[in-house]
Amino acid sequence: MSKLACFKAYDVRGRIGDTLDTEIAQDVGRAVAEVLGARCVVVGRDIRDSSPALCEALGAGLRAAGADVRDIGLCGTEEVYFATDHLDACAGVMVTASHNPIDYNGFKIVGRGARPLPDAQFRAIERLAATRAFAAPTAQSGTHLEADTRAAYVARVCSFVDPAALGPVHVVANAGNGCAGSTFDAVIAALEAGGAKIEVTRLHHAPDARFPNGIPNPLLPENQPATSAAITRAGADLGIAWDGDFDRCFFFDETGAFIPGEFVVGLLAEAILEQTPGASIVYDPRVVWNTRRIVEAAGGAAVLSKTGHVLVKDTMRRNDAAYGGEMSAHHYFRDFMFCDSGMIPWLLMLERLSKSGRPLSAAVAEMRRRHPSSGEINFRVSDAARVMATLRQHYADSAEHIDTLDGVSMEFADWRFNLRASNTEPLLRLNVETLESAALLDRRVGEIRSMIEAAA
């Protein structure tokens, strides 16, 4: 099979001048148009220095294959998703490297209705771009038009809440010098026009391709203190931070404490079930007990999915789920084309705070007490399958439930773990959780760590 190094499991990512350049971008454009039979394609880009040239080359390839290009300019990935559906385009391509190093870039590609591409189609695009066995250019090239879909996008996002019910609330928003700033401003303006009372402290707000405050990835512990400090200085009720293309958002409570992803999933599941009682909620298998408890208590149906945006979206569609959440900070919504959004989650969180009058730290403290969890711990190993088999054999007799949907998950009376191999690196990723026992958590993490290190 012909391959390009920049094609990964679900998207395209590469180092500029090494595995990705404008020639490859043009070939990807032609391949997308030919494989999908696309007559109209939405394109957008992030703020990296390489993005305008890559976007232009991508568009040239699309037009050479006869596809009309609808360019929405500087935006977030979810805005490409929205515009693809809103404009009834055949496909959408976002030029972004999200939180990858500064010298990287890439493409996120979706089909009509912002659906993820089936693997067979994605691999066909890869083969055609690699072999360059293109059909002859069309007699008439496609057109290039700028399209402004932001107002429609903002209206869709704001439809998830009642603006008049929001506030008074003070928010710290850290855009990380990525794409989120201007879109966030448009959402805030629409909310305020609808009666919301929101005070905002903006941090690292202006897009800046140099990333002077570091690559925007709030999941990294070293990137969190800036937001935490701003919250305590401002006396804010909530902190929000985004990655580079803002398809992930992260939360901090009023004390400046970072909120782990699995607890955010629980909070958002609860919010969605208030709006749509009895709905199905999709979750990933890494850390599950808090989500299951909340969904069941609220009368919803908890549905397990393998990790990964393509797989979560497919599970949601098959179950008509109202919401899906991954502890990695991807949050998916049925009424947003089953796509992930970094804007809708903080709107739902603001509505929760406004209605309850209860500080966010109190809700999270209860979750932490009930379900202590380790956070994701990575181990570099040469044979992930052998190490997972060793742990499974060791615990098999005492486990109450074993699941192999995504790696191996083993549940016991008062603790559980999930161990899964990375799709892209020689890593094993471990998550451990317990029922109301931090001491048991520490003991089990130490026990499994010793076993993995010995087996590796």
C-alpha positions in Angstrom: 0.0 0.0 0.0 1.3 3.5 -0.9 1.7 5.7 2.2 2.7 9.2 3.2 4.3 9.6 6.6 1.9 12.5 7.4 -1.2 10.3 7.2 -2.0 9.1 10.7 -5.0 7.0 12.1 -7.7 9.7 11.5 -6.0 12.8 10.2 -2.9 14.3 8.5 -0.1 15.6 10.6 3.5 16.3 9.7 6.6 18.4 10.2 6.8 21.3 7.7 9.6 20.8 5.1 10.0 17.2 6.2 6.8 15.1 5.9 4.4 17.9 4.9 4.7 20.8 2.4 2.7 22.7 -0.1 3.1 20.1 -2.8 1.7 17.4 -0.6 -1.1 19.8 0.4 -2.0 20.3 -3.2 -2.0 16.5 -3.8 -4.2 16.0 -0.7 -6.7 18.5 -2.1 -6.9 16.7 -5.5 -7.2 13.3 -3.7 -10.0 14.5 -1.4 -12.0 15.9 -4.4 -11.5 12.8 -6.5 -12.1 10.1 -3.9 -15.1 11.8 -2.4 -16.4 13.0 -5.7 -16.6 16.4 -4.1 -18.1 19.4 -5.9 -17.9 21.8 -3.0 -15.4 21.8 -0.1 -15.2 24.0 2.9 -11.7 25.0 4.0 -10.4 26.8 7.1 -7.1 27.3 8.9 -5.5 27.9 12.2 -3.0 30.7 13.0 0.3 28.9 12.3 2.7 30.6 10.0 2.6 27.7 7.5 -1.3 27.5 7.5 -2.0 30.2 4.8 0.3 28.6 2.2 -0.9 25.1 3.0 -4.5 26.2 2.7 -3.9 27.9 -0.6 -2.1 24.8 -2.0 -4.9 22.6 -0.7 -7.5 24.8 -2.4 -5.5 24.7 -5.7 -5.6 20.9 -5.6 -9.3 20.9 -4.9 -10.0 23.3 -7.7 -7.8 21.4 -10.2 -10.1 18.4 -9.6 -13.2 20.6 -10.3 -14.3 21.3 -6.7 -15.5 24.7 -5.6 -13.8 26.0 -2.5 -15.6 27.8 0.2 -12.9 29.4 2.4 -14.0 30.5 5.9 -10.5 31.7 6.8 -9.1 31.8 10.3 -11.3 29.7 12.5 -11.5 26.7 14.8 -11.9 23.1 13.7 -15.5 23.0 14.8 -16.3 26.0 12.6 -15.2 23.9 9.6 -17.5 21.1 10.8 -20.4 23.5 11.2 -19.8 25.2 7.8 -19.6 21.9 6.0 -23.0 21.0 7.3 -24.5 24.5 7.1 -23.4 25.0 3.4 -24.3 21.4 2.5 -20.8 21.0 1.2 -19.5 17.6 0.1 -16.5 17.8 2.5 -14.6 20.0 4.9 -10.9 20.4 5.5 -9.3 22.2 8.5 -5.6 23.1 8.2 -4.3 22.8 11.7 -1.7 21.1 13.9 -3.8 21.9 17.1 -1.4 21.4 20.0 1.5 19.8 18.1 5.0 21.5 18.1 5.3 24.8 16.3 7.0 23.4 13.2 4.1 21.0 12.5 0.8 21.3 10.6 -1.8 19.1 9.2 -5.4 18.5 7.9 -8.6 17.3 9.6 -11.0 16.0 6.9 -14.7 15.3 7.1 -17.4 14.3 4.6 -20.9 15.6 4.0 -22.7 16.6 7.2 -19.3 16.8 9.0 -19.2 13.0 9.3 -15.8 11.4 9.9 -14.5 9.6 6.8 -14.7 5.8 6.8 -11.2 4.3 7.1 -11.5 2.9 3.5 -12.1 6.4 2.1 -9.3 8.0 4.2 -6.8 5.3 3.1 -7.9 5.8 -0.5 -7.1 9.5 -0.2 -3.7 8.6 1.2 -3.0 6.1 -1.6 -4.0 8.6 -4.3 -2.0 11.5 -2.8 1.0 9.2 -2.5 0.9 7.7 -6.0 -0.3 10.9 -7.6 -2.2 8.8 -10.1 -4.7 11.6 -10.6 -7.3 11.9 -13.3 -6.6 14.7 -15.8 -7.4 18.1 -14.5 -11.0 19.1 -15.2 -11.7 21.3 -18.2 -13.0 24.0 -15.9 -11.4 24.6 -12.5 -13.5 25.0 -9.4 -14.1 28.4 -8.0 -12.8 30.0 -4.8 -15.1 32.1 -2.7 -14.8 33.4 0.8 -17.7 32.4 3.1 -18.7 33.9 6.4 -20.6 31.4 8.5 -19.6 32.7 11.9 -22.9 34.4 12.8 -24.8 31.2 12.0 -22.3 29.1 13.9 -22.6 31.4 17.0 -26.3 31.1 16.8 -26.1 27.3 16.9 -23.7 27.2 19.8 -25.7 29.7 21.8 -28.9 27.6 21.2 -27.6 25.2 23.8 -28.4 27.6 26.7 -30.7 30.4 27.7 -28.5 33.5 27.6 -30.9 35.4 29.9 -30.3 32.8 32.6 -26.5 33.2 32.5 -24.8 35.2 35.3 -23.8 37.2 37.0 -20.6 35.2 36.6 -16.9 36.1 36.2 -14.9 34.0 33.7 -11.2 33.8 33.0 -10.7 32.7 29.3 -7.2 31.6 28.2 -7.1 31.3 24.4 -3.4 30.3 24.5 -2.7 32.7 21.6 -4.5 30.1 19.3 -7.7 30.5 17.3 -10.2 30.7 20.1 -10.1 34.4 20.9 -12.2 36.0 18.2 -14.7 33.2 18.1 -15.1 33.4 21.9 -15.6 37.2 21.6 -18.4 36.6 19.0 -20.1 34.1 21.4 -19.9 36.5 24.4 -21.3 39.3 22.3 -24.3 37.2 21.3 -24.9 36.0 24.9 -24.8 39.6 26.2 -27.2 40.7 23.5 -29.5 37.9 24.8 -29.3 39.2 28.4 -26.4 37.3 29.8 -24.4 39.0 32.6 -20.8 37.8 32.1 -17.6 39.5 33.2 -14.5 38.2 31.3 -10.8 38.3 32.1 -9.0 37.5 28.9 -5.6 35.8 28.9 -3.2 35.2 26.0 -6.1 36.2 23.8 -4.6 37.5 20.6 -3.7 34.9 18.0 0.1 34.7 17.7 1.8 32.1 15.5 5.0 32.4 17.6 3.1 31.0 20.6 5.0 33.3 23.0 3.3 31.6 26.0 4.0 28.0 24.8 2.1 25.7 22.5 -1.6 25.8 23.6 -2.1 22.5 25.3 -3.8 23.0 28.7 -3.6 19.3 29.5 0.1 19.7 30.2 0.6 20.5 33.9 3.2 23.2 33.1 0.6 25.1 31.1 -2.0 25.3 33.8 -0.6 27.7 36.4 -1.1 30.8 34.2 -4.9 30.2 34.1 -5.0 29.2 37.8 -3.2 32.4 38.9 -5.4 34.6 36.7 -8.5 33.1 38.4 -7.3 33.8 41.9 -6.2 37.3 41.0 -9.5 38.2 39.4 -11.7 36.4 41.9 -13.3 34.6 39.0 -16.0 31.9 39.3 -14.6 29.7 36.5 -11.6 29.3 34.2 -11.6 28.1 30.6 -8.6 27.2 28.5 -8.4 25.8 24.9 -5.9 24.0 22.7 -4.8 25.6 19.4 -7.8 24.9 17.3 -10.2 24.9 20.3 -11.9 21.6 19.6 -10.9 20.8 23.3 -11.6 23.0 26.3 -10.4 22.6 29.8 -11.9 23.8 33.1 -10.6 25.3 36.4 -12.8 25.9 39.4 -12.9 29.2 41.4 -9.9 28.2 43.5 -7.8 27.8 40.4 -7.8 24.0 40.6 -7.7 22.1 37.3 -10.7 19.8 36.8 -9.8 16.4 35.5 -11.5 15.4 32.3 -13.6 12.5 33.7 -15.3 14.9 36.1 -16.0 17.4 33.3 -17.7 14.5 31.4 -19.9 13.8 34.5 -20.9 17.5 34.9 -21.8 17.9 31.2 -23.7 14.6 31.1 -25.8 15.9 34.0 -26.4 19.2 32.2 -27.5 17.5 29.0 -29.8 15.1 30.9 -31.5 18.0 32.5 -32.3 19.2 28.9 -33.1 15.8 27.4 -34.3 13.4 30.1 -33.7 9.8 29.4 -31.1 10.4 26.7 -28.2 8.2 25.9 -24.7 9.4 27.0 -21.6 7.9 25.4 -18.3 7.7 27.4 -14.9 6.2 26.9 -13.5 3.3 28.9 -10.5 4.9 30.7 -12.3 6.3 33.8 -16.0 5.4 34.1 -17.5 5.1 37.5 -18.3 8.8 38.1 -19.9 9.1 34.7 -22.0 5.9 35.1 -23.2 7.0 38.5 -24.3 10.4 37.3 -26.0 9.1 34.2 -27.9 6.4 36.0 -29.0 8.7 38.8 -30.3 11.2 36.2 -32.3 8.5 34.4 -30.0 8.4 31.3 -28.5 5.4 29.5 -24.7 5.1 29.7 -23.2 3.7 26.5 -19.5 2.6 26.3 -17.4 3.5 23.3 -13.9 2.8 22.2 -11.6 5.8 22.6 -11.2 8.1 19.5 -13.3 10.8 17.9 -14.3 8.7 14.9 -15.4 5.8 17.1 -17.2 8.0 19.7 -19.1 9.8 16.9 -20.1 6.4 15.3 -21.3 5.1 18.7 -23.3 8.3 19.3 -25.0 8.1 15.9 -25.9 4.4 16.3 -27.5 5.2 19.7 -28.8 8.6 18.9 -26.9 9.8 22.0 -27.4 13.4 23.1 -23.8 13.8 24.3 -20.5 12.0 24.3 -17.4 12.8 26.4 -13.8 11.6 26.5 -11.6 12.4 29.5 -9.1 13.9 27.0 -11.5 16.9 26.8 -13.3 16.1 23.6 -17.0 16.7 24.0 -19.6 15.7 21.3 -23.2 16.9 20.9 -26.0 15.4 18.9 -27.4 18.8 18.1 -24.0 19.9 16.8 -23.8 17.3 14.0 -22.5 14.7 16.6 -19.3 16.7 16.5 -16.9 17.9 19.2 -17.0 21.5 20.3 -14.8 23.6 22.6 -17.4 26.3 22.9 -20.6 24.5 23.9 -19.1 22.9 27.1 -18.3 26.2 28.8 -21.8 27.5 28.0 -23.3 24.5 29.7 -21.0 25.0 32.6 -21.9 28.6 33.0 -25.6 27.7 32.9 -25.0 25.1 35.6 -23.2 27.6 37.8 -25.9 30.3 37.3 -28.7 28.0 38.1 -27.2 26.2 41.1 -25.5 29.1 42.8 -23.1 26.4 44.0 -19.3 26.8 43.5 -17.8 24.5 41.0 -15.3 23.3 43.5 -18.0 21.8 45.7 -19.5 19.7 42.9 -16.0 18.4 41.9 -14.9 17.8 45.5 -17.8 15.4 45.9 -16.8 13.6 42.7 -13.2 13.4 43.8 -14.2 11.9 47.2 -16.5 9.3 45.6 -14.2 8.3 42.8 -10.4 9.0 43.3 -8.5 8.5 40.0 -4.9 8.4 39.0 -4.9 10.4 35.9 -3.4 8.9 32.8 0.1 7.4 33.4 2.2 6.5 30.4 4.8 3.7 30.2 7.2 3.2 27.4 7.3 -0.5 26.4 8.4 -2.6 23.5 5.6 -5.2 23.6 2.4 -3.7 24.8 0.3 -6.8 24.1 2.6 -9.0 26.2 2.5 -6.6 29.2 -1.3 -6.3 29.0 -1.6 -10.1 28.9 0.6 -10.4 31.9 -1.6 -8.0 34.0 -4.8 -9.6 32.8 -3.6 -13.1 33.8 -2.4 -11.8 37.2 -5.8 -10.3 38.1 -8.1 -12.6 36.2 -9.2 -14.7 39.2 -10.2 -11.8 41.4 -11.8 -9.5 38.7 -15.6 -9.2 38.8 -15.7 -8.0 35.2 -13.2 -7.9 32.3 -13.7 -5.9 29.1 -11.5 -5.8 26.1 -13.3 -3.1 24.0 -10.3 -0.8 24.2 -7.2 -2.4 25.7 -8.1 -4.3 28.9 -10.4 -3.0 31.6 -10.7 -5.0 34.8 -13.2 -4.2 37.6 -13.2 -5.3 41.2 -15.4 -4.6 44.2 -13.8 -1.3 45.1 -11.3 -0.4 42.2 -10.8 -0.8 38.5 -8.2 -0.1 35.9 -7.9 0.4 32.1 -4.7 -0.3 30.3 -4.5 0.5 26.6 -1.8 0.8 24.0 -1.2 4.1 22.2 -2.1 4.1 18.5 0.9 6.2 17.6 3.7 5.6 20.1 5.3 2.6 21.9 3.3 3.5 25.1 0.9 1.9 27.5 -1.6 4.2 29.0 -2.9 3.3 32.5 -5.9 4.7 34.4 -6.9 3.5 37.8 -9.9 4.5 39.9 -11.3 3.5 43.3 -14.5 3.8 45.3 -13.9 6.4 48.0 -10.3 5.4 48.9 -7.3 7.5 47.9 -5.1 5.1 49.9 -6.3 2.2 47.9 -5.7 4.2 44.7 -2.1 4.8 45.7 -1.5 1.2 46.6 -3.0 -0.2 43.3 -1.1 2.3 41.1 2.1 1.4 42.8 1.4 -2.3 42.4 0.5 -2.1 38.7 3.5 0.2 38.1 5.9 -2.3 39.5 4.3 -5.1 37.4 4.5 -3.1 34.2 8.1 -2.1 34.8 9.1 -5.7 35.6 7.2 -7.1 32.6 8.7 -4.4 30.3 
